[in-house]
Structure formats: C-alpha cells, structure tokens
Amino acid sequence: MSNPLTRPGDDWLARIREAVEGLRYGTVQIVVHDGRIVQIDRTERFRYDAKTEKRRKAASASPPDASS
C-alpha cells in the first residue's frame, strides 16, 4: 500500500517519464530522502561499433575539397 504523503505526484511521474524518453543507453537514477523524491539524475551513454568508428576516422582523414 502506498502512503499518500510519500507517493510521487503526477509532476514527478512526468519528470521521470521525460528523463527516460529518448534514452537509448544510460541510466535514470531517482534519489529519495525521508521517503520523498528529491532528485532525478540522467546519464546518457553513446555506443559506437567498429564500423562506425572506421567510417568516422576515414571521413576525418580525407583531404578537404579543393573545389572551394
């Protein structure tokens, strides 16, 4: 049973939902003090595979366009 004094309100649920939306890799951490939510931390990670990294390096190593 949830205590109405410590149950998160719609505003906190919306904030949590917002922190999770669009997150592909990472964490959402909810900090609670005395039974109340006081903070939401979002840490986003970016993952790169070997093919993407090779293409990025090849693109940055290519000489600039001489037509400008």
PDB file of N, CA, C, O and CB in Angstrom:
ATOM      1  N   MET A   1       0.846  -1.181   0.000  1.00  0.00           N
ATOM      2  CA  MET A   1       0.000   0.000   0.000  1.00  0.00           C
ATOM      3  C   MET A   1       0.887   1.238   0.000  1.00  0.00           C
ATOM      4  O   MET A   1       1.899   1.285   0.699  1.00  0.00           O
ATOM      5  CB  MET A   1      -0.960   0.002   1.221  1.00  0.00           C
ATOM      6  N   SER A   2       0.513   2.213  -0.767  1.00  0.00           N
ATOM      7  CA  SER A   2       1.323   3.426  -0.812  1.00  0.00           C
ATOM      8  C   SER A   2       0.752   4.484   0.120  1.00  0.00           C
ATOM      9  O   SER A   2      -0.461   4.668   0.224  1.00  0.00           O
ATOM     10  CB  SER A   2       1.406   3.968  -2.245  1.00  0.00           C
ATOM     11  N   ASN A   3       1.637   5.147   0.771  1.00  0.00           N
ATOM     12  CA  ASN A   3       1.278   6.219   1.683  1.00  0.00           C
ATOM     13  C   ASN A   3       1.058   7.488   0.861  1.00  0.00           C
ATOM     14  O   ASN A   3       1.955   7.871   0.109  1.00  0.00           O
ATOM     15  CB  ASN A   3       2.382   6.431   2.773  1.00  0.00           C
ATOM     16  N   PRO A   4      -0.094   8.159   0.966  1.00  0.00           N
ATOM     17  CA  PRO A   4      -0.339   9.355   0.147  1.00  0.00           C
ATOM     18  C   PRO A   4       0.653  10.470   0.424  1.00  0.00           C
ATOM     19  O   PRO A   4       0.832  11.349  -0.419  1.00  0.00           O
ATOM     20  CB  PRO A   4      -1.739   9.866   0.383  1.00  0.00           C
ATOM     21  N   LEU A   5       1.302  10.459   1.576  1.00  0.00           N
ATOM     22  CA  LEU A   5       2.287  11.502   1.873  1.00  0.00           C
ATOM     23  C   LEU A   5       3.593  11.279   1.130  1.00  0.00           C
ATOM     24  O   LEU A   5       4.326  12.235   0.874  1.00  0.00           O
ATOM     25  CB  LEU A   5       2.553  11.563   3.366  1.00  0.00           C
ATOM     26  N   THR A   6       3.899  10.035   0.778  1.00  0.00           N
ATOM     27  CA  THR A   6       5.163   9.739   0.111  1.00  0.00           C
ATOM     28  C   THR A   6       4.980   9.285  -1.327  1.00  0.00           C
ATOM     29  O   THR A   6       5.968   9.076  -2.032  1.00  0.00           O
ATOM     30  CB  THR A   6       5.909   8.687   0.875  1.00  0.00           C
ATOM     31  N   ARG A   7       3.769   9.131  -1.771  1.00  0.00           N
ATOM     32  CA  ARG A   7       3.514   8.697  -3.141  1.00  0.00           C
ATOM     33  C   ARG A   7       3.879   9.820  -4.110  1.00  0.00           C
ATOM     34  O   ARG A   7       3.466  10.962  -3.909  1.00  0.00           O
ATOM     35  CB  ARG A   7       2.029   8.280  -3.321  1.00  0.00           C
ATOM     36  N   PRO A   8       4.653   9.512  -5.163  1.00  0.00           N
ATOM     37  CA  PRO A   8       5.024  10.578  -6.105  1.00  0.00           C
ATOM     38  C   PRO A   8       3.807  11.125  -6.825  1.00  0.00           C
ATOM     39  O   PRO A   8       2.928  10.372  -7.242  1.00  0.00           O
ATOM     40  CB  PRO A   8       6.040  10.065  -7.125  1.00  0.00           C
ATOM     41  N   GLY A   9       3.764  12.431  -6.967  1.00  0.00           N
ATOM     42  CA  GLY A   9       2.667  13.070  -7.671  1.00  0.00           C
ATOM     43  C   GLY A   9       2.857  12.994  -9.171  1.00  0.00           C
ATOM     44  O   GLY A   9       3.889  12.533  -9.656  1.00  0.00           O
ATOM     45  N   ASP A  10       1.847  13.452  -9.904  1.00  0.00           N
ATOM     46  CA  ASP A  10       1.906  13.438 -11.366  1.00  0.00           C
ATOM     47  C   ASP A  10       3.084  14.242 -11.897  1.00  0.00           C
ATOM     48  O   ASP A  10       3.650  13.897 -12.934  1.00  0.00           O
ATOM     49  CB  ASP A  10       0.612  13.981 -11.946  1.00  0.00           C
ATOM     50  N   ASP A  11       3.463  15.320 -11.194  1.00  0.00           N
ATOM     51  CA  ASP A  11       4.587  16.123 -11.671  1.00  0.00           C
ATOM     52  C   ASP A  11       5.887  15.328 -11.643  1.00  0.00           C
ATOM     53  O   ASP A  11       6.691  15.436 -12.569  1.00  0.00           O
ATOM     54  CB  ASP A  11       4.731  17.389 -10.830  1.00  0.00           C
ATOM     55  N   TRP A  12       6.111  14.523 -10.587  1.00  0.00           N
ATOM     56  CA  TRP A  12       7.324  13.705 -10.528  1.00  0.00           C
ATOM     57  C   TRP A  12       7.269  12.586 -11.559  1.00  0.00           C
ATOM     58  O   TRP A  12       8.282  12.272 -12.184  1.00  0.00           O
ATOM     59  CB  TRP A  12       7.513  13.119  -9.119  1.00  0.00           C
ATOM     60  N   LEU A  13       6.109  11.988 -11.743  1.00  0.00           N
ATOM     61  CA  LEU A  13       5.984  10.931 -12.754  1.00  0.00           C
ATOM     62  C   LEU A  13       6.261  11.475 -14.145  1.00  0.00           C
ATOM     63  O   LEU A  13       6.885  10.802 -14.964  1.00  0.00           O
ATOM     64  CB  LEU A  13       4.587  10.300 -12.707  1.00  0.00           C
ATOM     65  N   ALA A  14       5.800  12.688 -14.415  1.00  0.00           N
ATOM     66  CA  ALA A  14       6.076  13.324 -15.704  1.00  0.00           C
ATOM     67  C   ALA A  14       7.569  13.599 -15.866  1.00  0.00           C
ATOM     68  O   ALA A  14       8.115  13.424 -16.955  1.00  0.00           O
ATOM     69  CB  ALA A  14       5.279  14.632 -15.840  1.00  0.00           C
ATOM     70  N   ARG A  15       8.226  14.023 -14.802  1.00  0.00           N
ATOM     71  CA  ARG A  15       9.668  14.287 -14.856  1.00  0.00           C
ATOM     72  C   ARG A  15      10.455  13.000 -15.087  1.00  0.00           C
ATOM     73  O   ARG A  15      11.432  12.993 -15.835  1.00  0.00           O
ATOM     74  CB  ARG A  15      10.138  14.963 -13.560  1.00  0.00           C
ATOM     75  N   ILE A  16      10.035  11.924 -14.453  1.00  0.00           N
ATOM     76  CA  ILE A  16      10.699  10.635 -14.653  1.00  0.00           C
ATOM     77  C   ILE A  16      10.494  10.163 -16.088  1.00  0.00           C
ATOM     78  O   ILE A  16      11.437   9.711 -16.737  1.00  0.00           O
ATOM     79  CB  ILE A  16      10.163   9.579 -13.655  1.00  0.00           C
ATOM     80  N   ARG A  17       9.274  10.269 -16.577  1.00  0.00           N
ATOM     81  CA  ARG A  17       8.961   9.874 -17.955  1.00  0.00           C
ATOM     82  C   ARG A  17       9.815  10.683 -18.931  1.00  0.00           C
ATOM     83  O   ARG A  17      10.359  10.129 -19.887  1.00  0.00           O
ATOM     84  CB  ARG A  17       7.448  10.077 -18.259  1.00  0.00           C
ATOM     85  N   GLU A  18       9.933  11.980 -18.696  1.00  0.00           N
ATOM     86  CA  GLU A  18      10.736  12.853 -19.553  1.00  0.00           C
ATOM     87  C   GLU A  18      12.210  12.440 -19.538  1.00  0.00           C
ATOM     88  O   GLU A  18      12.875  12.484 -20.573  1.00  0.00           O
ATOM     89  CB  GLU A  18      10.593  14.317 -19.105  1.00  0.00           C
ATOM     90  N   ALA A  19      12.718  12.044 -18.383  1.00  0.00           N
ATOM     91  CA  ALA A  19      14.115  11.626 -18.272  1.00  0.00           C
ATOM     92  C   ALA A  19      14.376  10.331 -19.042  1.00  0.00           C
ATOM     93  O   ALA A  19      15.475  10.124 -19.556  1.00  0.00           O
ATOM     94  CB  ALA A  19      14.497  11.445 -16.802  1.00  0.00           C
ATOM     95  N   VAL A  20      13.373   9.465 -19.121  1.00  0.00           N
ATOM     96  CA  VAL A  20      13.541   8.181 -19.798  1.00  0.00           C
ATOM     97  C   VAL A  20      13.313   8.292 -21.303  1.00  0.00           C
ATOM     98  O   VAL A  20      13.936   7.561 -22.073  1.00  0.00           O
ATOM     99  CB  VAL A  20      12.590   7.153 -19.208  1.00  0.00           C
ATOM    100  N   GLU A  21      12.443   9.182 -21.729  1.00  0.00           N
ATOM    101  CA  GLU A  21      12.124   9.307 -23.151  1.00  0.00           C
ATOM    102  C   GLU A  21      13.365   9.641 -23.957  1.00  0.00           C
ATOM    103  O   GLU A  21      14.145  10.519 -23.586  1.00  0.00           O
ATOM    104  CB  GLU A  21      11.052  10.376 -23.370  1.00  0.00           C
ATOM    105  N   GLY A  22      13.536   8.942 -25.049  1.00  0.00           N
ATOM    106  CA  GLY A  22      14.641   9.194 -25.955  1.00  0.00           C
ATOM    107  C   GLY A  22      15.980   8.648 -25.482  1.00  0.00           C
ATOM    108  O   GLY A  22      16.987   8.820 -26.168  1.00  0.00           O
ATOM    109  N   LEU A  23      16.012   8.012 -24.356  1.00  0.00           N
ATOM    110  CA  LEU A  23      17.257   7.460 -23.814  1.00  0.00           C
ATOM    111  C   LEU A  23      17.479   6.085 -24.423  1.00  0.00           C
ATOM    112  O   LEU A  23      16.698   5.166 -24.176  1.00  0.00           O
ATOM    113  CB  LEU A  23      17.214   7.378 -22.249  1.00  0.00           C
ATOM    114  N   ARG A  24      18.538   5.930 -25.220  1.00  0.00           N
ATOM    115  CA  ARG A  24      18.831   4.627 -25.824  1.00  0.00           C
ATOM    116  C   ARG A  24      19.712   3.792 -24.916  1.00  0.00           C
ATOM    117  O   ARG A  24      19.443   2.610 -24.703  1.00  0.00           O
ATOM    118  CB  ARG A  24      19.503   4.803 -27.184  1.00  0.00           C
ATOM    119  N   TYR A  25      20.762   4.395 -24.380  1.00  0.00           N
ATOM    120  CA  TYR A  25      21.663   3.716 -23.453  1.00  0.00           C
ATOM    121  C   TYR A  25      21.940   4.670 -22.302  1.00  0.00           C
ATOM    122  O   TYR A  25      22.246   5.841 -22.526  1.00  0.00           O
ATOM    123  CB  TYR A  25      22.996   3.269 -24.160  1.00  0.00           C
ATOM    124  N   GLY A  26      21.836   4.189 -21.099  1.00  0.00           N
ATOM    125  CA  GLY A  26      22.142   5.041 -19.963  1.00  0.00           C
ATOM    126  C   GLY A  26      21.341   4.660 -18.743  1.00  0.00           C
ATOM    127  O   GLY A  26      20.773   3.571 -18.658  1.00  0.00           O
ATOM    128  N   THR A  27      21.307   5.584 -17.796  1.00  0.00           N
ATOM    129  CA  THR A  27      20.600   5.330 -16.550  1.00  0.00           C
ATOM    130  C   THR A  27      19.783   6.543 -16.141  1.00  0.00           C
ATOM    131  O   THR A  27      20.123   7.683 -16.454  1.00  0.00           O
ATOM    132  CB  THR A  27      21.582   4.954 -15.444  1.00  0.00           C
ATOM    133  N   VAL A  28      18.703   6.267 -15.436  1.00  0.00           N
ATOM    134  CA  VAL A  28      17.924   7.295 -14.768  1.00  0.00           C
ATOM    135  C   VAL A  28      17.916   6.893 -13.299  1.00  0.00           C
ATOM    136  O   VAL A  28      17.448   5.811 -12.943  1.00  0.00           O
ATOM    137  CB  VAL A  28      16.451   7.433 -15.369  1.00  0.00           C
ATOM    138  N   GLN A  29      18.434   7.767 -12.457  1.00  0.00           N
ATOM    139  CA  GLN A  29      18.545   7.473 -11.033  1.00  0.00           C
ATOM    140  C   GLN A  29      17.619   8.409 -10.268  1.00  0.00           C
ATOM    141  O   GLN A  29      17.641   9.623 -10.473  1.00  0.00           O
ATOM    142  CB  GLN A  29      20.016   7.618 -10.541  1.00  0.00           C
ATOM    143  N   ILE A  30      16.813   7.843  -9.393  1.00  0.00           N
ATOM    144  CA  ILE A  30      15.883   8.614  -8.578  1.00  0.00           C
ATOM    145  C   ILE A  30      16.422   8.641  -7.157  1.00  0.00           C
ATOM    146  O   ILE A  30      16.636   7.591  -6.551  1.00  0.00           O
ATOM    147  CB  ILE A  30      14.436   8.011  -8.626  1.00  0.00           C
ATOM    148  N   VAL A  31      16.641   9.837  -6.623  1.00  0.00           N
ATOM    149  CA  VAL A  31      17.185   9.997  -5.277  1.00  0.00           C
ATOM    150  C   VAL A  31      16.035  10.293  -4.321  1.00  0.00           C
ATOM    151  O   VAL A  31      15.224  11.188  -4.557  1.00  0.00           O
ATOM    152  CB  VAL A  31      18.259  11.132  -5.230  1.00  0.00           C
ATOM    153  N   VAL A  32      15.984   9.520  -3.235  1.00  0.00           N
ATOM    154  CA  VAL A  32      14.910   9.642  -2.255  1.00  0.00           C
ATOM    155  C   VAL A  32      15.495   9.973  -0.888  1.00  0.00           C
ATOM    156  O   VAL A  32      16.452   9.335  -0.449  1.00  0.00           O
ATOM    157  CB  VAL A  32      14.076   8.342  -2.188  1.00  0.00           C
ATOM    158  N   HIS A  33      14.931  10.956  -0.221  1.00  0.00           N
ATOM    159  CA  HIS A  33      15.304  11.327   1.143  1.00  0.00           C
ATOM    160  C   HIS A  33      14.034  11.347   1.987  1.00  0.00           C
ATOM    161  O   HIS A  33      13.041  11.972   1.611  1.00  0.00           O
ATOM    162  CB  HIS A  33      16.037  12.720   1.183  1.00  0.00           C
ATOM    163  N   ASP A  34      14.068  10.679   3.098  1.00  0.00           N
ATOM    164  CA  ASP A  34      12.919  10.628   4.006  1.00  0.00           C
ATOM    165  C   ASP A  34      11.629  10.237   3.293  1.00  0.00           C
ATOM    166  O   ASP A  34      10.560  10.772   3.587  1.00  0.00           O
ATOM    167  CB  ASP A  34      12.735  11.971   4.684  1.00  0.00           C
ATOM    168  N   GLY A  35      11.739   9.300   2.353  1.00  0.00           N
ATOM    169  CA  GLY A  35      10.565   8.797   1.661  1.00  0.00           C
ATOM    170  C   GLY A  35      10.027   9.706   0.569  1.00  0.00           C
ATOM    171  O   GLY A  35       8.939   9.464   0.046  1.00  0.00           O
ATOM    172  N   ARG A  36      10.770  10.746   0.216  1.00  0.00           N
ATOM    173  CA  ARG A  36      10.322  11.682  -0.825  1.00  0.00           C
ATOM    174  C   ARG A  36      11.368  11.789  -1.928  1.00  0.00           C
ATOM    175  O   ARG A  36      12.569  11.801  -1.660  1.00  0.00           O
ATOM    176  CB  ARG A  36      10.037  13.077  -0.222  1.00  0.00           C
ATOM    177  N   ILE A  37      10.900  11.868  -3.166  1.00  0.00           N
ATOM    178  CA  ILE A  37      11.801  12.063  -4.292  1.00  0.00           C
ATOM    179  C   ILE A  37      12.332  13.492  -4.223  1.00  0.00           C
ATOM    180  O   ILE A  37      11.569  14.453  -4.130  1.00  0.00           O
ATOM    181  CB  ILE A  37      11.079  11.786  -5.660  1.00  0.00           C
ATOM    182  N   VAL A  38      13.656  13.608  -4.270  1.00  0.00           N
ATOM    183  CA  VAL A  38      14.263  14.941  -4.210  1.00  0.00           C
ATOM    184  C   VAL A  38      15.107  15.249  -5.432  1.00  0.00           C
ATOM    185  O   VAL A  38      15.462  16.405  -5.663  1.00  0.00           O
ATOM    186  CB  VAL A  38      15.112  15.069  -2.969  1.00  0.00           C
ATOM    187  N   GLN A  39      15.436  14.225  -6.225  1.00  0.00           N
ATOM    188  CA  GLN A  39      16.334  14.473  -7.356  1.00  0.00           C
ATOM    189  C   GLN A  39      16.194  13.357  -8.383  1.00  0.00           C
ATOM    190  O   GLN A  39      15.951  12.202  -8.032  1.00  0.00           O
ATOM    191  CB  GLN A  39      17.803  14.587  -6.880  1.00  0.00           C
ATOM    192  N   ILE A  40      16.349  13.714  -9.656  1.00  0.00           N
ATOM    193  CA  ILE A  40      16.394  12.738 -10.745  1.00  0.00           C
ATOM    194  C   ILE A  40      17.653  13.026 -11.543  1.00  0.00           C
ATOM    195  O   ILE A  40      17.850  14.142 -12.023  1.00  0.00           O
ATOM    196  CB  ILE A  40      15.101  12.805 -11.656  1.00  0.00           C
ATOM    197  N   ASP A  41      18.514  12.008 -11.686  1.00  0.00           N
ATOM    198  CA  ASP A  41      19.740  12.140 -12.477  1.00  0.00           C
ATOM    199  C   ASP A  41      19.613  11.285 -13.725  1.00  0.00           C
ATOM    200  O   ASP A  41      19.156  10.143 -13.670  1.00  0.00           O
ATOM    201  CB  ASP A  41      20.997  11.728 -11.650  1.00  0.00           C
ATOM    202  N   ARG A  42      20.028  11.863 -14.863  1.00  0.00           N
ATOM    203  CA  ARG A  42      20.014  11.122 -16.121  1.00  0.00           C
ATOM    204  C   ARG A  42      21.435  11.117 -16.664  1.00  0.00           C
ATOM    205  O   ARG A  42      22.056  12.169 -16.821  1.00  0.00           O
ATOM    206  CB  ARG A  42      19.006  11.749 -17.156  1.00  0.00           C
ATOM    207  N   THR A  43      21.943   9.919 -16.949  1.00  0.00           N
ATOM    208  CA  THR A  43      23.258   9.763 -17.546  1.00  0.00           C
ATOM    209  C   THR A  43      23.066   9.041 -18.865  1.00  0.00           C
ATOM    210  O   THR A  43      22.559   7.920 -18.903  1.00  0.00           O
ATOM    211  CB  THR A  43      24.239   8.986 -16.600  1.00  0.00           C
ATOM    212  N   GLU A  44      23.469   9.682 -19.934  1.00  0.00           N
ATOM    213  CA  GLU A  44      23.301   9.089 -21.258  1.00  0.00           C
ATOM    214  C   GLU A  44      24.637   8.591 -21.770  1.00  0.00           C
ATOM    215  O   GLU A  44      25.652   9.277 -21.650  1.00  0.00           O
ATOM    216  CB  GLU A  44      22.690  10.102 -22.245  1.00  0.00           C
ATOM    217  N   ARG A  45      24.634   7.409 -22.335  1.00  0.00           N
ATOM    218  CA  ARG A  45      25.832   6.795 -22.908  1.00  0.00           C
ATOM    219  C   ARG A  45      25.663   6.729 -24.418  1.00  0.00           C
ATOM    220  O   ARG A  45      24.551   6.579 -24.924  1.00  0.00           O
ATOM    221  CB  ARG A  45      26.087   5.372 -22.310  1.00  0.00           C
ATOM    222  N   PHE A  46      26.761   6.840 -25.118  1.00  0.00           N
ATOM    223  CA  PHE A  46      26.757   6.694 -26.566  1.00  0.00           C
ATOM    224  C   PHE A  46      27.645   5.521 -26.924  1.00  0.00           C
ATOM    225  O   PHE A  46      28.801   5.463 -26.504  1.00  0.00           O
ATOM    226  CB  PHE A  46      27.233   7.996 -27.274  1.00  0.00           C
ATOM    227  N   ARG A  47      27.123   4.597 -27.685  1.00  0.00           N
ATOM    228  CA  ARG A  47      27.872   3.399 -28.059  1.00  0.00           C
ATOM    229  C   ARG A  47      28.208   3.470 -29.538  1.00  0.00           C
ATOM    230  O   ARG A  47      27.376   3.833 -30.369  1.00  0.00           O
ATOM    231  CB  ARG A  47      27.067   2.107 -27.738  1.00  0.00           C
ATOM    232  N   TYR A  48      29.423   3.122 -29.839  1.00  0.00           N
ATOM    233  CA  TYR A  48      29.901   3.142 -31.217  1.00  0.00           C
ATOM    234  C   TYR A  48      30.466   1.769 -31.551  1.00  0.00           C
ATOM    235  O   TYR A  48      31.253   1.207 -30.790  1.00  0.00           O
ATOM    236  CB  TYR A  48      30.972   4.257 -31.431  1.00  0.00           C
ATOM    237  N   ASP A  49      30.057   1.242 -32.689  1.00  0.00           N
ATOM    238  CA  ASP A  49      30.612  -0.039 -33.101  1.00  0.00           C
ATOM    239  C   ASP A  49      31.854   0.203 -33.961  1.00  0.00           C
ATOM    240  O   ASP A  49      32.133   1.344 -34.330  1.00  0.00           O
ATOM    241  CB  ASP A  49      29.555  -0.878 -33.876  1.00  0.00           C
ATOM    242  N   ALA A  50      32.594  -0.841 -34.281  1.00  0.00           N
ATOM    243  CA  ALA A  50      33.855  -0.724 -35.011  1.00  0.00           C
ATOM    244  C   ALA A  50      33.644  -0.131 -36.408  1.00  0.00           C
ATOM    245  O   ALA A  50      34.455   0.683 -36.851  1.00  0.00           O
ATOM    246  CB  ALA A  50      34.529  -2.095 -35.121  1.00  0.00           C
ATOM    247  N   LYS A  51      32.577  -0.519 -37.110  1.00  0.00           N
ATOM    248  CA  LYS A  51      32.331   0.002 -38.455  1.00  0.00           C
ATOM    249  C   LYS A  51      32.090   1.507 -38.425  1.00  0.00           C
ATOM    250  O   LYS A  51      32.631   2.239 -39.254  1.00  0.00           O
ATOM    251  CB  LYS A  51      31.135  -0.710 -39.092  1.00  0.00           C
ATOM    252  N   THR A  52      31.295   1.961 -37.493  1.00  0.00           N
ATOM    253  CA  THR A  52      31.009   3.396 -37.374  1.00  0.00           C
ATOM    254  C   THR A  52      32.286   4.161 -37.076  1.00  0.00           C
ATOM    255  O   THR A  52      32.511   5.230 -37.644  1.00  0.00           O
ATOM    256  CB  THR A  52      29.960   3.658 -36.272  1.00  0.00           C
ATOM    257  N   GLU A  53      33.119   3.636 -36.201  1.00  0.00           N
ATOM    258  CA  GLU A  53      34.368   4.299 -35.833  1.00  0.00           C
ATOM    259  C   GLU A  53      35.312   4.373 -37.034  1.00  0.00           C
ATOM    260  O   GLU A  53      35.959   5.401 -37.237  1.00  0.00           O
ATOM    261  CB  GLU A  53      35.048   3.560 -34.665  1.00  0.00           C
ATOM    262  N   LYS A  54      35.404   3.299 -37.839  1.00  0.00           N
ATOM    263  CA  LYS A  54      36.258   3.310 -39.034  1.00  0.00           C
ATOM    264  C   LYS A  54      35.778   4.357 -40.033  1.00  0.00           C
ATOM    265  O   LYS A  54      36.588   5.078 -40.616  1.00  0.00           O
ATOM    266  CB  LYS A  54      36.279   1.918 -39.698  1.00  0.00           C
ATOM    267  N   ARG A  55      34.448   4.444 -40.233  1.00  0.00           N
ATOM    268  CA  ARG A  55      33.909   5.446 -41.170  1.00  0.00           C
ATOM    269  C   ARG A  55      34.191   6.853 -40.675  1.00  0.00           C
ATOM    270  O   ARG A  55      34.526   7.731 -41.471  1.00  0.00           O
ATOM    271  CB  ARG A  55      32.393   5.253 -41.361  1.00  0.00           C
ATOM    272  N   ARG A  56      34.063   7.084 -39.374  1.00  0.00           N
ATOM    273  CA  ARG A  56      34.317   8.407 -38.812  1.00  0.00           C
ATOM    274  C   ARG A  56      35.776   8.794 -39.003  1.00  0.00           C
ATOM    275  O   ARG A  56      36.076   9.924 -39.386  1.00  0.00           O
ATOM    276  CB  ARG A  56      33.947   8.443 -37.323  1.00  0.00           C
ATOM    277  N   LYS A  57      36.682   7.858 -38.736  1.00  0.00           N
ATOM    278  CA  LYS A  57      38.116   8.140 -38.908  1.00  0.00           C
ATOM    279  C   LYS A  57      38.451   8.380 -40.373  1.00  0.00           C
ATOM    280  O   LYS A  57      39.230   9.279 -40.687  1.00  0.00           O
ATOM    281  CB  LYS A  57      38.966   6.979 -38.359  1.00  0.00           C
ATOM    282  N   ALA A  58      37.868   7.581 -41.284  1.00  0.00           N
ATOM    283  CA  ALA A  58      38.128   7.747 -42.716  1.00  0.00           C
ATOM    284  C   ALA A  58      37.622   9.097 -43.208  1.00  0.00           C
ATOM    285  O   ALA A  58      38.278   9.744 -44.024  1.00  0.00           O
ATOM    286  CB  ALA A  58      37.470   6.614 -43.517  1.00  0.00           C
ATOM    287  N   ALA A  59      36.484   9.519 -42.727  1.00  0.00           N
ATOM    288  CA  ALA A  59      35.914  10.812 -43.142  1.00  0.00           C
ATOM    289  C   ALA A  59      36.766  11.968 -42.640  1.00  0.00           C
ATOM    290  O   ALA A  59      36.924  12.962 -43.350  1.00  0.00           O
ATOM    291  CB  ALA A  59      34.473  10.961 -42.624  1.00  0.00           C
ATOM    292  N   SER A  60      37.308  11.866 -41.459  1.00  0.00           N
ATOM    293  CA  SER A  60      38.114  12.964 -40.904  1.00  0.00           C
ATOM    294  C   SER A  60      39.524  12.980 -41.500  1.00  0.00           C
ATOM    295  O   SER A  60      40.195  14.010 -41.459  1.00  0.00           O
ATOM    296  CB  SER A  60      38.195  12.843 -39.370  1.00  0.00           C
ATOM    297  N   ALA A  61      39.987  11.835 -42.062  1.00  0.00           N
ATOM    298  CA  ALA A  61      41.326  11.765 -42.638  1.00  0.00           C
ATOM    299  C   ALA A  61      41.342  12.170 -44.101  1.00  0.00           C
ATOM    300  O   ALA A  61      42.415  12.441 -44.639  1.00  0.00           O
ATOM    301  CB  ALA A  61      41.882  10.370 -42.492  1.00  0.00           C
ATOM    302  N   SER A  62      40.189  12.222 -44.769  1.00  0.00           N
ATOM    303  CA  SER A  62      40.154  12.561 -46.180  1.00  0.00           C
ATOM    304  C   SER A  62      40.506  14.031 -46.378  1.00  0.00           C
ATOM    305  O   SER A  62      40.125  14.873 -45.566  1.00  0.00           O
ATOM    306  CB  SER A  62      38.774  12.253 -46.776  1.00  0.00           C
ATOM    307  N   PRO A  63      41.247  14.354 -47.475  1.00  0.00           N
ATOM    308  CA  PRO A  63      41.666  15.740 -47.697  1.00  0.00           C
ATOM    309  C   PRO A  63      40.475  16.650 -47.982  1.00  0.00           C
ATOM    310  O   PRO A  63      39.463  16.188 -48.508  1.00  0.00           O
ATOM    311  CB  PRO A  63      42.660  15.812 -48.853  1.00  0.00           C
ATOM    312  N   PRO A  64      40.577  17.924 -47.648  1.00  0.00           N
ATOM    313  CA  PRO A  64      39.467  18.841 -47.911  1.00  0.00           C
ATOM    314  C   PRO A  64      39.209  18.983 -49.402  1.00  0.00           C
ATOM    315  O   PRO A  64      40.107  18.766 -50.216  1.00  0.00           O
ATOM    316  CB  PRO A  64      39.751  20.210 -47.301  1.00  0.00           C
ATOM    317  N   ASP A  65      38.005  19.341 -49.754  1.00  0.00           N
ATOM    318  CA  ASP A  65      37.593  19.515 -51.151  1.00  0.00           C
ATOM    319  C   ASP A  65      38.324  20.715 -51.742  1.00  0.00           C
ATOM    320  O   ASP A  65      38.238  21.815 -51.197  1.00  0.00           O
ATOM    321  CB  ASP A  65      36.047  19.704 -51.262  1.00  0.00           C
ATOM    322  N   ALA A  66      39.041  20.524 -52.842  1.00  0.00           N
ATOM    323  CA  ALA A  66      39.835  21.594 -53.467  1.00  0.00           C
ATOM    324  C   ALA A  66      38.997  22.497 -54.360  1.00  0.00           C
ATOM    325  O   ALA A  66      39.514  23.496 -54.860  1.00  0.00           O
ATOM    326  CB  ALA A  66      40.967  20.995 -54.280  1.00  0.00           C
ATOM    327  N   SER A  67      37.730  22.186 -54.579  1.00  0.00           N
ATOM    328  CA  SER A  67      36.897  22.974 -55.488  1.00  0.00           C
ATOM    329  C   SER A  67      36.412  24.287 -54.871  1.00  0.00           C
ATOM    330  O   SER A  67      35.830  25.105 -55.583  1.00  0.00           O
ATOM    331  CB  SER A  67      35.707  22.154 -55.923  1.00  0.00           C
ATOM    332  N   SER A  68      36.633  24.522 -53.559  1.00  0.00           N
ATOM    333  CA  SER A  68      36.138  25.746 -52.939  1.00  0.00           C
ATOM    334  C   SER A  68      37.081  26.878 -53.098  1.00  0.00           C
ATOM    335  O   SER A  68      36.806  27.982 -52.628  1.00  0.00           O
ATOM    336  CB  SER A  68      35.869  25.534 -51.501  1.00  0.00           C
TER     337      SER A  68
END
